[in-house]
């Protein structure tokens, strides 16, 4: 699988798990025991997708951070 497809499916998984956590979080306000299992495991899954997303974007994060630091030094 190429990186673009991996990023796409990572983002889809992250988005879907976020929706489940969000919806079950709202339901949990009224009925805490009925959705606890689904809510907890969706949160774990979302955390895994976010971590994978950050790992896949690590090079971009470093480049942007370096650019912002250098830009900040030039403005001084």
N, CA, C and O atoms as a Tripos MOL2 file, in Angstrom:
@<TRIPOS>MOLECULE
protein
  304   303    76     0     0
PROTEIN
NO_CHARGES

@<TRIPOS>ATOM
      1 N           0.8560   -1.1800    0.0000 N.3       1 UNK1
      2 CA          0.0000    0.0000    0.0000 C.3       1 UNK1
      3 C           0.8970    1.2370    0.0000 C.2       1 UNK1
      4 O           1.8360    1.3380    0.7900 O.2       1 UNK1
      5 N           0.5930    2.1780   -0.9030 N.am      2 UNK2
      6 CA          1.4250    3.3750   -0.9320 C.3       2 UNK2
      7 C           1.0400    4.3280    0.2020 C.2       2 UNK2
      8 O           0.0070    4.1540    0.8490 O.2       2 UNK2
      9 N           1.8760    5.3280    0.4300 N.am      3 UNK3
     10 CA          1.7000    6.2200    1.5730 C.3       3 UNK3
     11 C           0.3920    7.0090    1.4920 C.2       3 UNK3
     12 O          -0.2560    7.2310    2.5140 O.2       3 UNK3
     13 N           0.0030    7.4300    0.3040 N.am      4 UNK4
     14 CA         -1.2360    8.1990    0.1500 C.3       4 UNK4
     15 C          -2.4520    7.3870    0.5790 C.2       4 UNK4
     16 O          -3.3270    7.8960    1.2790 O.2       4 UNK4
     17 N          -2.5070    6.1270    0.1620 N.am      5 UNK5
     18 CA         -3.6280    5.2690    0.5530 C.3       5 UNK5
     19 C          -3.6020    4.9980    2.0560 C.2       5 UNK5
     20 O          -4.6480    4.9750    2.7050 O.2       5 UNK5
     21 N          -2.4060    4.7950    2.6080 N.am      6 UNK6
     22 CA         -2.2840    4.5650    4.0460 C.3       6 UNK6
     23 C          -2.7580    5.7880    4.8230 C.2       6 UNK6
     24 O          -3.4710    5.6580    5.8180 O.2       6 UNK6
     25 N          -2.3610    6.9770    4.3710 N.am      7 UNK7
     26 CA         -2.8240    8.2120    5.0150 C.3       7 UNK7
     27 C          -4.3400    8.3430    4.9100 C.2       7 UNK7
     28 O          -5.0050    8.7210    5.8750 O.2       7 UNK7
     29 N          -4.8810    8.0300    3.7430 N.am      8 UNK8
     30 CA         -6.3280    8.1170    3.5440 C.3       8 UNK8
     31 C          -7.0640    7.2080    4.5280 C.2       8 UNK8
     32 O          -7.9770    7.6540    5.2220 O.2       8 UNK8
     33 N          -6.6730    5.9470    4.5890 N.am      9 UNK9
     34 CA         -7.3680    5.0010    5.4610 C.3       9 UNK9
     35 C          -7.1260    5.3130    6.9430 C.2       9 UNK9
     36 O          -7.9920    5.0590    7.7800 O.2       9 UNK9
     37 N          -5.9710    5.8530    7.2580 N.am     10 UNK10
     38 CA         -5.7200    6.2940    8.6320 C.3      10 UNK10
     39 C          -6.6790    7.4180    9.0030 C.2      10 UNK10
     40 O          -7.2580    7.4100   10.0900 O.2      10 UNK10
     41 N          -6.8480    8.3830    8.1060 N.am     11 UNK11
     42 CA         -7.7580    9.4970    8.3670 C.3      11 UNK11
     43 C          -9.2180    9.0380    8.4300 C.2      11 UNK11
     44 O          -9.9880    9.5350    9.2520 O.2      11 UNK11
     45 N          -9.5960    8.1030    7.5740 N.am     12 UNK12
     46 CA        -10.9560    7.5510    7.6220 C.3      12 UNK12
     47 C         -11.1870    6.8530    8.9560 C.2      12 UNK12
     48 O         -12.2140    7.0620    9.6020 O.2      12 UNK12
     49 N         -10.2350    6.0260    9.3680 N.am     13 UNK13
     50 CA        -10.3630    5.3270   10.6490 C.3      13 UNK13
     51 C         -10.4110    6.2940   11.8180 C.2      13 UNK13
     52 O         -11.1880    6.1090   12.7550 O.2      13 UNK13
     53 N          -9.5770    7.3310   11.7610 N.am     14 UNK14
     54 CA         -9.5570    8.3290   12.8190 C.3      14 UNK14
     55 C         -10.8940    9.0710   12.8690 C.2      14 UNK14
     56 O         -11.4360    9.3090   13.9480 O.2      14 UNK14
     57 N         -11.4150    9.4310   11.7090 N.am     15 UNK15
     58 CA        -12.6890   10.1440   11.6630 C.3      15 UNK15
     59 C         -13.8510    9.3020   12.1640 C.2      15 UNK15
     60 O         -14.6900    9.7870   12.9230 O.2      15 UNK15
     61 N         -13.9040    8.0380   11.7430 N.am     16 UNK16
     62 CA        -14.9820    7.1570   12.1840 C.3      16 UNK16
     63 C         -14.9140    6.8750   13.6830 C.2      16 UNK16
     64 O         -15.9360    6.8850   14.3690 O.2      16 UNK16
     65 N         -13.7120    6.6260   14.1830 N.am     17 UNK17
     66 CA        -13.5940    6.3590   15.6200 C.3      17 UNK17
     67 C         -13.9290    7.6120   16.4250 C.2      17 UNK17
     68 O         -14.4990    7.5170   17.5120 O.2      17 UNK17
     69 N         -13.5740    8.7950   15.8930 N.am     18 UNK18
     70 CA        -13.9620   10.0350   16.5590 C.3      18 UNK18
     71 C         -15.4820   10.1510   16.6380 C.2      18 UNK18
     72 O         -16.0230   10.4970   17.6880 O.2      18 UNK18
     73 N         -16.1740    9.8640   15.5320 N.am     19 UNK19
     74 CA        -17.6380    9.9520   15.5360 C.3      19 UNK19
     75 C         -18.2610    9.0160   16.5710 C.2      19 UNK19
     76 O         -19.1960    9.3930   17.2770 O.2      19 UNK19
     77 N         -17.7340    7.7960   16.6530 N.am     20 UNK20
     78 CA        -18.2580    6.8440   17.6340 C.3      20 UNK20
     79 C         -18.0150    7.3510   19.0550 C.2      20 UNK20
     80 O         -18.9120    7.2910   19.8970 O.2      20 UNK20
     81 N         -16.8120    7.8470   19.3230 N.am     21 UNK21
     82 CA        -16.5010    8.3740   20.6560 C.3      21 UNK21
     83 C         -17.3880    9.5750   20.9700 C.2      21 UNK21
     84 O         -17.8980    9.6960   22.0850 O.2      21 UNK21
     85 N         -17.5730   10.4550   20.0010 N.am     22 UNK22
     86 CA        -18.3900   11.6510   20.1960 C.3      22 UNK22
     87 C         -19.8470   11.2860   20.4780 C.2      22 UNK22
     88 O         -20.4450   11.7890   21.4300 O.2      22 UNK22
     89 N         -20.4120   10.4150   19.6530 N.am     23 UNK23
     90 CA        -21.8170   10.0350   19.8150 C.3      23 UNK23
     91 C         -22.0310    9.2640   21.1100 C.2      23 UNK23
     92 O         -22.9780    9.5420   21.8470 O.2      23 UNK23
     93 N         -21.1530    8.2910   21.3970 N.am     24 UNK24
     94 CA        -21.3220    7.5230   22.6310 C.3      24 UNK24
     95 C         -21.0490    8.3880   23.8590 C.2      24 UNK24
     96 O         -21.6020    8.1390   24.9300 O.2      24 UNK24
     97 N         -20.1950    9.4080   23.7060 N.am     25 UNK25
     98 CA        -19.9570   10.3380   24.8170 C.3      25 UNK25
     99 C         -21.2120   11.1140   25.1590 C.2      25 UNK25
    100 O         -21.4990   11.3560   26.3310 O.2      25 UNK25
    101 N         -21.9630   11.5030   24.1400 N.am     26 UNK26
    102 CA        -23.2280   12.2070   24.3740 C.3      26 UNK26
    103 C         -24.2520   11.2580   24.9930 C.2      26 UNK26
    104 O         -24.9360   11.6200   25.9500 O.2      26 UNK26
    105 N         -24.3550   10.0480   24.4490 N.am     27 UNK27
    106 CA        -25.3000    9.0610   24.9880 C.3      27 UNK27
    107 C         -24.9360    8.7110   26.4240 C.2      27 UNK27
    108 O         -25.8130    8.5060   27.2640 O.2      27 UNK27
    109 N         -23.6270    8.6440   26.7010 N.am     28 UNK28
    110 CA        -23.1300    8.2740   28.0260 C.3      28 UNK28
    111 C         -23.5860    9.2530   29.1060 C.2      28 UNK28
    112 O         -23.6890    8.8830   30.2750 O.2      28 UNK28
    113 N         -23.8570   10.4920   28.7200 N.am     29 UNK29
    114 CA        -24.3380   11.4730   29.6920 C.3      29 UNK29
    115 C         -25.6590   11.0290   30.3240 C.2      29 UNK29
    116 O         -25.9030   11.2770   31.5040 O.2      29 UNK29
    117 N         -26.5050   10.3750   29.5320 N.am     30 UNK30
    118 CA        -27.8190    9.9140   30.0150 C.3      30 UNK30
    119 C         -27.8110    8.4450   30.4490 C.2      30 UNK30
    120 O         -28.4860    8.0770   31.4100 O.2      30 UNK30
    121 N         -27.0550    7.6180   29.7480 N.am     31 UNK31
    122 CA        -27.0490    6.1660   30.0020 C.3      31 UNK31
    123 C         -25.6150    5.6590   30.0910 C.2      31 UNK31
    124 O         -25.1280    5.0360   29.1480 O.2      31 UNK31
    125 N         -24.9270    5.9110   31.2060 N.am     32 UNK32
    126 CA        -23.4930    5.6170   31.2830 C.3      32 UNK32
    127 C         -23.1060    4.1530   31.0810 C.2      32 UNK32
    128 O         -22.0550    3.8840   30.5000 O.2      32 UNK32
    129 N         -23.8970    3.2220   31.5290 N.am     33 UNK33
    130 CA        -23.4770    1.8150   31.4730 C.3      33 UNK33
    131 C         -23.7160    1.1640   30.1150 C.2      33 UNK33
    132 O         -23.0090    0.2220   29.7590 O.2      33 UNK33
    133 N         -24.6810    1.6360   29.3590 N.am     34 UNK34
    134 CA        -25.0480    0.9790   28.1090 C.3      34 UNK34
    135 C         -23.9760    1.1130   27.0220 C.2      34 UNK34
    136 O         -23.8210    0.2050   26.2050 O.2      34 UNK34
    137 N         -23.2510    2.2030   26.9980 N.am     35 UNK35
    138 CA        -22.2970    2.4350   25.9070 C.3      35 UNK35
    139 C         -20.8480    2.5100   26.3750 C.2      35 UNK35
    140 O         -19.9630    2.8680   25.5980 O.2      35 UNK35
    141 N         -20.6040    2.1770   27.6240 N.am     36 UNK36
    142 CA        -19.2520    2.3460   28.1830 C.3      36 UNK36
    143 C         -18.2120    1.5440   27.4120 C.2      36 UNK36
    144 O         -17.1520    2.0790   27.0870 O.2      36 UNK36
    145 N         -18.4830    0.2820   27.1100 N.am     37 UNK37
    146 CA        -17.5280   -0.5840   26.4170 C.3      37 UNK37
    147 C         -17.1920   -0.0110   25.0360 C.2      37 UNK37
    148 O         -16.0190    0.1170   24.6850 O.2      37 UNK37
    149 N         -18.2150    0.3320   24.2600 N.am     38 UNK38
    150 CA        -18.0220    0.8750   22.9190 C.3      38 UNK38
    151 C         -17.2720    2.2020   22.9680 C.2      38 UNK38
    152 O         -16.3850    2.4530   22.1520 O.2      38 UNK38
    153 N         -17.6300    3.0410   23.9190 N.am     39 UNK39
    154 CA        -16.9930    4.3490   24.0610 C.3      39 UNK39
    155 C         -15.5040    4.1960   24.3930 C.2      39 UNK39
    156 O         -14.6570    4.8350   23.7700 O.2      39 UNK39
    157 N         -15.2000    3.3630   25.3550 N.am     40 UNK40
    158 CA        -13.8090    3.1750   25.7790 C.3      40 UNK40
    159 C         -12.9360    2.6130   24.6600 C.2      40 UNK40
    160 O         -11.8460    3.1280   24.4120 O.2      40 UNK40
    161 N         -13.4020    1.5630   23.9820 N.am     41 UNK41
    162 CA        -12.5910    0.9430   22.9460 C.3      41 UNK41
    163 C         -12.4950    1.8000   21.6930 C.2      41 UNK41
    164 O         -11.4890    1.7460   20.9840 O.2      41 UNK41
    165 N         -13.5130    2.5800   21.4130 N.am     42 UNK42
    166 CA        -13.4200    3.5250   20.2890 C.3      42 UNK42
    167 C         -12.3870    4.5960   20.5900 C.2      42 UNK42
    168 O         -11.6770    5.0470   19.6910 O.2      42 UNK42
    169 N         -12.2990    5.0070   21.8500 N.am     43 UNK43
    170 CA        -11.2840    5.9880   22.2500 C.3      43 UNK43
    171 C          -9.8800    5.4330   22.0940 C.2      43 UNK43
    172 O          -8.9790    6.1420   21.6450 O.2      43 UNK43
    173 N          -9.6830    4.1720   22.4600 N.am     44 UNK44
    174 CA         -8.3730    3.5300   22.2870 C.3      44 UNK44
    175 C          -8.0310    3.4460   20.8010 C.2      44 UNK44
    176 O          -6.9070    3.7510   20.4020 O.2      44 UNK44
    177 N          -8.9960    3.0340   19.9880 N.am     45 UNK45
    178 CA         -8.7920    2.9420   18.5480 C.3      45 UNK45
    179 C          -8.4690    4.3100   17.9550 C.2      45 UNK45
    180 O          -7.5790    4.4200   17.1120 O.2      45 UNK45
    181 N          -9.1760    5.3470   18.3820 N.am     46 UNK46
    182 CA         -8.9060    6.6910   17.8980 C.3      46 UNK46
    183 C          -7.4810    7.1130   18.2660 C.2      46 UNK46
    184 O          -6.7880    7.7200   17.4500 O.2      46 UNK46
    185 N          -7.0440    6.7990   19.4750 N.am     47 UNK47
    186 CA         -5.6830    7.1170   19.8920 C.3      47 UNK47
    187 C          -4.6400    6.4430   19.0080 C.2      47 UNK47
    188 O          -3.6170    7.0470   18.6850 O.2      47 UNK47
    189 N          -4.8890    5.2060   18.6180 N.am     48 UNK48
    190 CA         -3.9750    4.4780   17.7330 C.3      48 UNK48
    191 C          -3.9190    5.1530   16.3680 C.2      48 UNK48
    192 O          -2.8380    5.3350   15.8080 O.2      48 UNK48
    193 N          -5.0850    5.5270   15.8280 N.am     49 UNK49
    194 CA         -5.1170    6.2060   14.5330 C.3      49 UNK49
    195 C          -4.4200    7.5640   14.5880 C.2      49 UNK49
    196 O          -3.7080    7.9290   13.6520 O.2      49 UNK49
    197 N          -4.6140    8.3090   15.6640 N.am     50 UNK50
    198 CA         -3.9500    9.6170   15.8050 C.3      50 UNK50
    199 C          -2.4350    9.4280   15.8640 C.2      50 UNK50
    200 O          -1.6920   10.1710   15.2230 O.2      50 UNK50
    201 N          -1.9790    8.4440   16.6260 N.am     51 UNK51
    202 CA         -0.5430    8.1640   16.7140 C.3      51 UNK51
    203 C           0.0280    7.7950   15.3440 C.2      51 UNK51
    204 O           1.0820    8.2970   14.9520 O.2      51 UNK51
    205 N          -0.6650    6.9230   14.6220 N.am     52 UNK52
    206 CA         -0.2290    6.5370   13.2810 C.3      52 UNK52
    207 C          -0.2120    7.7560   12.3570 C.2      52 UNK52
    208 O           0.7200    7.9240   11.5700 O.2      52 UNK52
    209 N          -1.2190    8.5920   12.4480 N.am     53 UNK53
    210 CA         -1.3030    9.8130   11.6470 C.3      53 UNK53
    211 C          -0.0940   10.7180   11.9150 C.2      53 UNK53
    212 O           0.5160   11.2330   10.9780 O.2      53 UNK53
    213 N           0.2430   10.9060   13.1710 N.am     54 UNK54
    214 CA          1.3880   11.7430   13.5180 C.3      54 UNK54
    215 C           2.7050   11.1380   13.0280 C.2      54 UNK54
    216 O           3.5820   11.8570   12.5500 O.2      54 UNK54
    217 N           2.8380    9.8360   13.1470 N.am     55 UNK55
    218 CA          4.0500    9.1610   12.6730 C.3      55 UNK55
    219 C           4.2030    9.3410   11.1640 C.2      55 UNK55
    220 O           5.3000    9.6080   10.6720 O.2      55 UNK55
    221 N           3.0930    9.1930   10.4310 N.am     56 UNK56
    222 CA          3.1430    9.3330    8.9770 C.3      56 UNK56
    223 C           3.4400   10.7680    8.5490 C.2      56 UNK56
    224 O           3.9520   10.9920    7.4520 O.2      56 UNK56
    225 N           3.1260   11.7280    9.3950 N.am     57 UNK57
    226 CA          3.3630   13.1380    9.0750 C.3      57 UNK57
    227 C           4.5830   13.7080    9.7980 C.2      57 UNK57
    228 O           4.7750   14.9240    9.8150 O.2      57 UNK57
    229 N           5.3960   12.8590   10.3850 N.am     58 UNK58
    230 CA          6.5250   13.3160   11.1950 C.3      58 UNK58
    231 C           7.4890   14.1960   10.4100 C.2      58 UNK58
    232 O           7.9320   15.2280   10.9140 O.2      58 UNK58
    233 N           7.8200   13.8030    9.1860 N.am     59 UNK59
    234 CA          8.7500   14.5950    8.3770 C.3      59 UNK59
    235 C           8.1700   15.9940    8.1400 C.2      59 UNK59
    236 O           8.8790   16.9920    8.2710 O.2      59 UNK59
    237 N           6.8970   16.0610    7.7970 N.am     60 UNK60
    238 CA          6.2390   17.3550    7.5590 C.3      60 UNK60
    239 C           6.2450   18.2050    8.8300 C.2      60 UNK60
    240 O           6.4810   19.4110    8.7700 O.2      60 UNK60
    241 N           5.9880   17.5820    9.9720 N.am     61 UNK61
    242 CA          5.9800   18.3040   11.2450 C.3      61 UNK61
    243 C           7.3620   18.9010   11.5210 C.2      61 UNK61
    244 O           7.4670   20.0570   11.9300 O.2      61 UNK61
    245 N           8.4210   18.1150   11.2990 N.am     62 UNK62
    246 CA          9.7780   18.6140   11.5230 C.3      62 UNK62
    247 C          10.1200   19.7640   10.5750 C.2      62 UNK62
    248 O          10.6950   20.7700   10.9910 O.2      62 UNK62
    249 N           9.7620   19.6090    9.3010 N.am     63 UNK63
    250 CA         10.0480   20.6560    8.3160 C.3      63 UNK63
    251 C           9.3210   21.9500    8.6850 C.2      63 UNK63
    252 O           9.9140   23.0280    8.6470 O.2      63 UNK63
    253 N           8.0470   21.8440    9.0390 N.am     64 UNK64
    254 CA          7.2650   23.0240    9.4080 C.3      64 UNK64
    255 C           7.8110   23.6780   10.6750 C.2      64 UNK64
    256 O           7.9180   24.9020   10.7500 O.2      64 UNK64
    257 N           8.1520   22.8700   11.6580 N.am     65 UNK65
    258 CA          8.6880   23.4030   12.9140 C.3      65 UNK65
    259 C          10.0070   24.1320   12.6600 C.2      65 UNK65
    260 O          10.2240   25.2340   13.1640 O.2      65 UNK65
    261 N          10.8770   23.5110   11.8800 N.am     66 UNK66
    262 CA         12.1570   24.1430   11.5440 C.3      66 UNK66
    263 C          11.9190   25.4510   10.8150 C.2      66 UNK66
    264 O          12.5710   26.4530   11.1100 O.2      66 UNK66
    265 N          10.9900   25.4560    9.8620 N.am     67 UNK67
    266 CA         10.6890   26.6680    9.1130 C.3      67 UNK67
    267 C          10.1470   27.7690   10.0000 C.2      67 UNK67
    268 O          10.5030   28.9350    9.8280 O.2      67 UNK67
    269 N           9.2910   27.4160   10.9460 N.am     68 UNK68
    270 CA          8.7380   28.4150   11.8530 C.3      68 UNK68
    271 C           9.7950   28.9740   12.7940 C.2      68 UNK68
    272 O           9.7930   30.1660   13.1050 O.2      68 UNK68
    273 N          10.6950   28.1110   13.2450 N.am     69 UNK69
    274 CA         11.7760   28.5740   14.1370 C.3      69 UNK69
    275 C          12.7140   29.5030   13.3820 C.2      69 UNK69
    276 O          13.0780   30.5640   13.8870 O.2      69 UNK69
    277 N          13.1040   29.1130   12.1790 N.am     70 UNK70
    278 CA         13.9940   29.9540   11.3840 C.3      70 UNK70
    279 C          13.3080   31.2600   11.0360 C.2      70 UNK70
    280 O          13.9270   32.3220   11.1110 O.2      70 UNK70
    281 N          12.0580   31.2020   10.6630 N.am     71 UNK71
    282 CA         11.3010   32.4150   10.3350 C.3      71 UNK71
    283 C          11.2220   33.3460   11.5480 C.2      71 UNK71
    284 O          11.3160   34.5650   11.4120 O.2      71 UNK71
    285 N          11.0520   32.7690   12.7130 N.am     72 UNK72
    286 CA         10.9960   33.5490   13.9330 C.3      72 UNK72
    287 C          12.3170   34.2470   14.2180 C.2      72 UNK72
    288 O          12.3290   35.3800   14.6980 O.2      72 UNK72
    289 N          13.4440   33.5700   13.9230 N.am     73 UNK73
    290 CA         14.7650   34.1590   14.1450 C.3      73 UNK73
    291 C          15.0320   35.2970   13.1500 C.2      73 UNK73
    292 O          15.6800   36.2840   13.5000 O.2      73 UNK73
    293 N          14.5460   35.1670   11.9380 N.am     74 UNK74
    294 CA         14.7660   36.1990   10.9200 C.3      74 UNK74
    295 C          14.0120   37.4790   11.2920 C.2      74 UNK74
    296 O          14.5120   38.5810   11.0660 O.2      74 UNK74
    297 N          12.8320   37.3370   11.8530 N.am     75 UNK75
    298 CA         12.0090   38.5020   12.2070 C.3      75 UNK75
    299 C          12.6010   39.2990   13.3600 C.2      75 UNK75
    300 O          12.3070   40.4870   13.4900 O.2      75 UNK75
    301 N          13.4210   38.6840   14.1950 N.am     76 UNK76
    302 CA         13.9750   39.3760   15.3650 C.3      76 UNK76
    303 C          14.9330   40.3810   14.9390 C.2      76 UNK76
    304 O          15.5130   41.0750   15.7740 O.2      76 UNK76
@<TRIPOS>BOND
     1     1     2 1
     2     2     3 1
     3     3     4 2
     4     3     5 am
     5     5     6 1
     6     6     7 1
     7     7     8 2
     8     7     9 am
     9     9    10 1
    10    10    11 1
    11    11    12 2
    12    11    13 am
    13    13    14 1
    14    14    15 1
    15    15    16 2
    16    15    17 am
    17    17    18 1
    18    18    19 1
    19    19    20 2
    20    19    21 am
    21    21    22 1
    22    22    23 1
    23    23    24 2
    24    23    25 am
    25    25    26 1
    26    26    27 1
    27    27    28 2
    28    27    29 am
    29    29    30 1
    30    30    31 1
    31    31    32 2
    32    31    33 am
    33    33    34 1
    34    34    35 1
    35    35    36 2
    36    35    37 am
    37    37    38 1
    38    38    39 1
    39    39    40 2
    40    39    41 am
    41    41    42 1
    42    42    43 1
    43    43    44 2
    44    43    45 am
    45    45    46 1
    46    46    47 1
    47    47    48 2
    48    47    49 am
    49    49    50 1
    50    50    51 1
    51    51    52 2
    52    51    53 am
    53    53    54 1
    54    54    55 1
    55    55    56 2
    56    55    57 am
    57    57    58 1
    58    58    59 1
    59    59    60 2
    60    59    61 am
    61    61    62 1
    62    62    63 1
    63    63    64 2
    64    63    65 am
    65    65    66 1
    66    66    67 1
    67    67    68 2
    68    67    69 am
    69    69    70 1
    70    70    71 1
    71    71    72 2
    72    71    73 am
    73    73    74 1
    74    74    75 1
    75    75    76 2
    76    75    77 am
    77    77    78 1
    78    78    79 1
    79    79    80 2
    80    79    81 am
    81    81    82 1
    82    82    83 1
    83    83    84 2
    84    83    85 am
    85    85    86 1
    86    86    87 1
    87    87    88 2
    88    87    89 am
    89    89    90 1
    90    90    91 1
    91    91    92 2
    92    91    93 am
    93    93    94 1
    94    94    95 1
    95    95    96 2
    96    95    97 am
    97    97    98 1
    98    98    99 1
    99    99   100 2
   100    99   101 am
   101   101   102 1
   102   102   103 1
   103   103   104 2
   104   103   105 am
   105   105   106 1
   106   106   107 1
   107   107   108 2
   108   107   109 am
   109   109   110 1
   110   110   111 1
   111   111   112 2
   112   111   113 am
   113   113   114 1
   114   114   115 1
   115   115   116 2
   116   115   117 am
   117   117   118 1
   118   118   119 1
   119   119   120 2
   120   119   121 am
   121   121   122 1
   122   122   123 1
   123   123   124 2
   124   123   125 am
   125   125   126 1
   126   126   127 1
   127   127   128 2
   128   127   129 am
   129   129   130 1
   130   130   131 1
   131   131   132 2
   132   131   133 am
   133   133   134 1
   134   134   135 1
   135   135   136 2
   136   135   137 am
   137   137   138 1
   138   138   139 1
   139   139   140 2
   140   139   141 am
   141   141   142 1
   142   142   143 1
   143   143   144 2
   144   143   145 am
   145   145   146 1
   146   146   147 1
   147   147   148 2
   148   147   149 am
   149   149   150 1
   150   150   151 1
   151   151   152 2
   152   151   153 am
   153   153   154 1
   154   154   155 1
   155   155   156 2
   156   155   157 am
   157   157   158 1
   158   158   159 1
   159   159   160 2
   160   159   161 am
   161   161   162 1
   162   162   163 1
   163   163   164 2
   164   163   165 am
   165   165   166 1
   166   166   167 1
   167   167   168 2
   168   167   169 am
   169   169   170 1
   170   170   171 1
   171   171   172 2
   172   171   173 am
   173   173   174 1
   174   174   175 1
   175   175   176 2
   176   175   177 am
   177   177   178 1
   178   178   179 1
   179   179   180 2
   180   179   181 am
   181   181   182 1
   182   182   183 1
   183   183   184 2
   184   183   185 am
   185   185   186 1
   186   186   187 1
   187   187   188 2
   188   187   189 am
   189   189   190 1
   190   190   191 1
   191   191   192 2
   192   191   193 am
   193   193   194 1
   194   194   195 1
   195   195   196 2
   196   195   197 am
   197   197   198 1
   198   198   199 1
   199   199   200 2
   200   199   201 am
   201   201   202 1
   202   202   203 1
   203   203   204 2
   204   203   205 am
   205   205   206 1
   206   206   207 1
   207   207   208 2
   208   207   209 am
   209   209   210 1
   210   210   211 1
   211   211   212 2
   212   211   213 am
   213   213   214 1
   214   214   215 1
   215   215   216 2
   216   215   217 am
   217   217   218 1
   218   218   219 1
   219   219   220 2
   220   219   221 am
   221   221   222 1
   222   222   223 1
   223   223   224 2
   224   223   225 am
   225   225   226 1
   226   226   227 1
   227   227   228 2
   228   227   229 am
   229   229   230 1
   230   230   231 1
   231   231   232 2
   232   231   233 am
   233   233   234 1
   234   234   235 1
   235   235   236 2
   236   235   237 am
   237   237   238 1
   238   238   239 1
   239   239   240 2
   240   239   241 am
   241   241   242 1
   242   242   243 1
   243   243   244 2
   244   243   245 am
   245   245   246 1
   246   246   247 1
   247   247   248 2
   248   247   249 am
   249   249   250 1
   250   250   251 1
   251   251   252 2
   252   251   253 am
   253   253   254 1
   254   254   255 1
   255   255   256 2
   256   255   257 am
   257   257   258 1
   258   258   259 1
   259   259   260 2
   260   259   261 am
   261   261   262 1
   262   262   263 1
   263   263   264 2
   264   263   265 am
   265   265   266 1
   266   266   267 1
   267   267   268 2
   268   267   269 am
   269   269   270 1
   270   270   271 1
   271   271   272 2
   272   271   273 am
   273   273   274 1
   274   274   275 1
   275   275   276 2
   276   275   277 am
   277   277   278 1
   278   278   279 1
   279   279   280 2
   280   279   281 am
   281   281   282 1
   282   282   283 1
   283   283   284 2
   284   283   285 am
   285   285   286 1
   286   286   287 1
   287   287   288 2
   288   287   289 am
   289   289   290 1
   290   290   291 1
   291   291   292 2
   292   291   293 am
   293   293   294 1
   294   294   295 1
   295   295   296 2
   296   295   297 am
   297   297   298 1
   298   298   299 1
   299   299   300 2
   300   299   301 am
   301   301   302 1
   302   302   303 1
   303   303   304 2
@<TRIPOS>SUBSTRUCTURE
     1 UNK1         2 RESIDUE 1 A UNK
     2 UNK2         6 RESIDUE 1 A UNK
     3 UNK3        10 RESIDUE 1 A UNK
     4 UNK4        14 RESIDUE 1 A UNK
     5 UNK5        18 RESIDUE 1 A UNK
     6 UNK6        22 RESIDUE 1 A UNK
     7 UNK7        26 RESIDUE 1 A UNK
     8 UNK8        30 RESIDUE 1 A UNK
     9 UNK9        34 RESIDUE 1 A UNK
    10 UNK10       38 RESIDUE 1 A UNK
    11 UNK11       42 RESIDUE 1 A UNK
    12 UNK12       46 RESIDUE 1 A UNK
    13 UNK13       50 RESIDUE 1 A UNK
    14 UNK14       54 RESIDUE 1 A UNK
    15 UNK15       58 RESIDUE 1 A UNK
    16 UNK16       62 RESIDUE 1 A UNK
    17 UNK17       66 RESIDUE 1 A UNK
    18 UNK18       70 RESIDUE 1 A UNK
    19 UNK19       74 RESIDUE 1 A UNK
    20 UNK20       78 RESIDUE 1 A UNK
    21 UNK21       82 RESIDUE 1 A UNK
    22 UNK22       86 RESIDUE 1 A UNK
    23 UNK23       90 RESIDUE 1 A UNK
    24 UNK24       94 RESIDUE 1 A UNK
    25 UNK25       98 RESIDUE 1 A UNK
    26 UNK26      102 RESIDUE 1 A UNK
    27 UNK27      106 RESIDUE 1 A UNK
    28 UNK28      110 RESIDUE 1 A UNK
    29 UNK29      114 RESIDUE 1 A UNK
    30 UNK30      118 RESIDUE 1 A UNK
    31 UNK31      122 RESIDUE 1 A UNK
    32 UNK32      126 RESIDUE 1 A UNK
    33 UNK33      130 RESIDUE 1 A UNK
    34 UNK34      134 RESIDUE 1 A UNK
    35 UNK35      138 RESIDUE 1 A UNK
    36 UNK36      142 RESIDUE 1 A UNK
    37 UNK37      146 RESIDUE 1 A UNK
    38 UNK38      150 RESIDUE 1 A UNK
    39 UNK39      154 RESIDUE 1 A UNK
    40 UNK40      158 RESIDUE 1 A UNK
    41 UNK41      162 RESIDUE 1 A UNK
    42 UNK42      166 RESIDUE 1 A UNK
    43 UNK43      170 RESIDUE 1 A UNK
    44 UNK44      174 RESIDUE 1 A UNK
    45 UNK45      178 RESIDUE 1 A UNK
    46 UNK46      182 RESIDUE 1 A UNK
    47 UNK47      186 RESIDUE 1 A UNK
    48 UNK48      190 RESIDUE 1 A UNK
    49 UNK49      194 RESIDUE 1 A UNK
    50 UNK50      198 RESIDUE 1 A UNK
    51 UNK51      202 RESIDUE 1 A UNK
    52 UNK52      206 RESIDUE 1 A UNK
    53 UNK53      210 RESIDUE 1 A UNK
    54 UNK54      214 RESIDUE 1 A UNK
    55 UNK55      218 RESIDUE 1 A UNK
    56 UNK56      222 RESIDUE 1 A UNK
    57 UNK57      226 RESIDUE 1 A UNK
    58 UNK58      230 RESIDUE 1 A UNK
    59 UNK59      234 RESIDUE 1 A UNK
    60 UNK60      238 RESIDUE 1 A UNK
    61 UNK61      242 RESIDUE 1 A UNK
    62 UNK62      246 RESIDUE 1 A UNK
    63 UNK63      250 RESIDUE 1 A UNK
    64 UNK64      254 RESIDUE 1 A UNK
    65 UNK65      258 RESIDUE 1 A UNK
    66 UNK66      262 RESIDUE 1 A UNK
    67 UNK67      266 RESIDUE 1 A UNK
    68 UNK68      270 RESIDUE 1 A UNK
    69 UNK69      274 RESIDUE 1 A UNK
    70 UNK70      278 RESIDUE 1 A UNK
    71 UNK71      282 RESIDUE 1 A UNK
    72 UNK72      286 RESIDUE 1 A UNK
    73 UNK73      290 RESIDUE 1 A UNK
    74 UNK74      294 RESIDUE 1 A UNK
    75 UNK75      298 RESIDUE 1 A UNK
    76 UNK76      302 RESIDUE 1 A UNK
